[in-house]
Amino acid sequence: MQPKGEPRLIQDSIAVESVKNPAIVQSLDPSARSVVVQPLGEPTTITYRAGPQVDHFDRIRIGDKVEARVAERLSIYVSRDGKVPGPSGTPEAITSDAKVLMVDPSYRLLTVQYPNGQRETFKVALNVKLREMEAGDDVVVQSLEAVELKVL
């Protein structure tokens, strides 16, 4: 489904928190406070930086099964063939991590769908331009840090 309107950035840096699927710790770097995890049943790994609120980082071990709550920033675009106008006005490619599936402005909910079919709903702040978003818009996700790492 192709969203309506000209290719553009609808909104940048929408702050959200997301609870990720359980994963197995593959490696740790205590000096950088980073952890590499492999989500269960997935071939790829993800690296998170543990934020200061993760006070038990020193007790996490390789092989532990963890669930991460991650602070992220979402950027929502209308694109054409994966391109949006860059700062100079010429089309630039973006790498979409998900698509908008549903928007509910009355409850401030934004539901996105990832390429693997997984859906996630975020409660967003009042300043988010939900009325300008619609199903099919591209979502670029920037993970900032793990705000919680729960050993399961």
Phi, psi and omega per residue, in radians:
M1 nan 2.252 3.139
Q2 -1.730 2.113 3.119
P3 -1.129 2.806 -3.141
K4 -1.419 2.779 3.041
G5 1.660 2.990 -3.123
E6 -1.310 2.632 3.066
P7 -1.011 2.326 -3.096
R8 -3.001 2.886 2.954
L9 -1.482 2.159 3.086
I10 -1.457 -0.875 3.108
Q11 -2.756 2.483 -3.113
D12 -1.958 2.655 2.977
S13 1.021 0.852 3.042
I14 -1.402 2.010 -3.087
A15 -1.350 2.213 3.086
V16 -2.479 2.853 2.968
E17 -2.120 2.520 -3.034
S18 -2.396 2.329 3.043
V19 -1.622 2.120 -3.079
K20 -1.566 2.776 3.100
N21 -1.098 2.662 3.109
P22 -0.959 2.563 -3.090
A23 -2.544 2.813 3.119
I24 -1.799 2.299 3.119
V25 -1.205 2.165 3.139
Q26 -1.711 -0.668 3.113
S27 -2.753 2.805 -3.136
L28 -2.355 2.549 2.997
D29 -2.261 1.634 -3.075
P30 -1.031 -0.623 -3.101
S31 -1.192 -0.596 3.107
A32 -1.638 -0.096 -3.061
R33 0.937 0.739 3.113
S34 -1.977 2.624 3.130
V35 -2.368 2.361 3.075
V36 -1.846 2.194 -3.122
V37 -2.170 2.704 3.040
Q38 -2.098 1.937 3.117
P39 -1.006 2.461 -3.120
L40 -0.984 2.264 3.092
G41 1.366 0.118 3.141
E42 -2.040 2.543 -3.083
P43 -1.420 -0.312 -3.042
T44 -1.730 2.793 3.081
T45 -1.889 2.827 3.125
I46 -2.280 2.423 3.076
T47 -1.881 2.256 3.067
Y48 -2.083 2.546 2.942
R49 -1.697 2.221 -3.140
A50 -1.365 2.150 3.121
G51 -1.237 2.979 -3.098
P52 -1.100 -0.409 3.139
Q53 -1.310 -0.193 3.053
V54 -1.471 1.565 -3.004
D55 -1.501 -0.124 -3.124
H56 -1.930 0.428 -3.086
F57 -0.972 -0.624 -3.103
D58 -1.197 -0.220 3.140
R59 -1.712 -0.074 3.116
I60 -1.413 2.376 -3.077
R61 -2.167 2.693 3.030
I62 -1.027 2.351 -3.116
G63 1.676 -0.267 3.092
D64 -1.113 2.524 3.010
K65 -1.622 2.140 -3.081
V66 -2.239 2.773 2.996
E67 -2.136 2.219 -3.086
A68 -1.854 2.378 2.919
R69 -1.823 2.131 -2.935
V70 -2.105 2.322 3.000
A71 -1.417 2.250 -3.106
E72 -2.326 2.866 3.016
R73 -2.166 2.260 3.115
L74 -1.838 2.459 2.982
S75 -2.126 2.314 -3.065
I76 -1.984 2.260 -3.074
Y77 -2.247 2.656 2.785
V78 -1.767 2.098 -3.123
S79 -2.114 2.824 3.015
R80 -2.146 2.038 -3.130
D81 0.957 0.635 3.105
G82 1.319 0.277 -3.120
K83 -2.188 2.564 3.061
V84 -2.331 2.758 3.098
P85 -1.121 2.268 3.079
G86 -1.440 -3.082 -3.129
P87 -1.000 -0.552 -3.138
S88 -1.529 -0.052 -3.131
G89 1.659 -0.246 3.107
T90 -1.413 2.546 -3.104
P91 -1.092 2.356 3.082
E92 -2.195 2.497 3.139
A93 -1.337 2.492 2.987
I94 -2.110 2.701 3.065
T95 -1.847 1.858 -3.111
S96 -1.380 2.281 3.104
D97 -1.629 -0.343 -3.097
A98 -2.847 3.045 3.058
K99 -2.161 2.554 3.014
V100 -1.161 2.263 3.116
L101 -1.785 -0.723 -3.090
M102 -2.699 2.548 3.096
V103 -2.205 2.270 3.099
D104 -2.221 1.544 -3.092
P105 -1.079 -0.558 -3.082
S106 -1.149 -0.595 3.109
Y107 -1.834 0.040 3.113
R108 1.100 0.723 -3.107
L109 -1.916 2.390 3.081
L110 -2.199 2.048 3.129
T111 -1.867 2.257 3.125
V112 -2.093 2.764 3.087
Q113 -2.219 2.248 3.135
Y114 -1.500 2.837 -3.117
P115 -0.996 -0.477 3.129
N116 -1.399 0.044 3.108
G117 1.652 -0.230 3.137
Q118 -1.138 2.443 3.120
R119 -1.972 2.603 3.096
E120 -2.511 2.373 3.130
T121 -1.975 2.290 3.137
F122 -2.002 2.410 2.944
K123 -1.555 2.137 -3.029
V124 -1.980 2.850 -3.100
A125 -1.201 2.875 -3.122
L126 -1.103 -0.481 -3.085
N127 -1.435 0.009 -3.140
V128 -1.342 2.313 -3.041
K129 -1.423 1.067 -3.091
L130 -1.069 -0.582 -3.096
R131 -1.181 -0.286 3.097
E132 -1.623 -0.124 -3.092
M133 -1.742 2.681 3.091
E134 -2.681 2.908 3.131
A135 -0.956 2.368 3.119
G136 1.768 -0.280 3.092
D137 -1.097 2.603 3.133
D138 -1.440 2.511 3.113
V139 -2.136 2.188 3.035
V140 -1.882 2.200 -3.071
V141 -1.904 2.233 3.037
Q142 -2.011 1.976 3.077
S143 -1.372 2.258 -3.109
L144 -1.675 -0.987 3.138
E145 -2.881 2.771 3.018
A146 -1.410 2.144 3.118
V147 -1.658 -0.236 3.059
E148 -2.684 2.384 3.020
L149 -2.227 1.827 -3.098
K150 -1.726 2.127 3.070
V151 -1.363 2.211 -3.091
L152 -1.633 nan nan
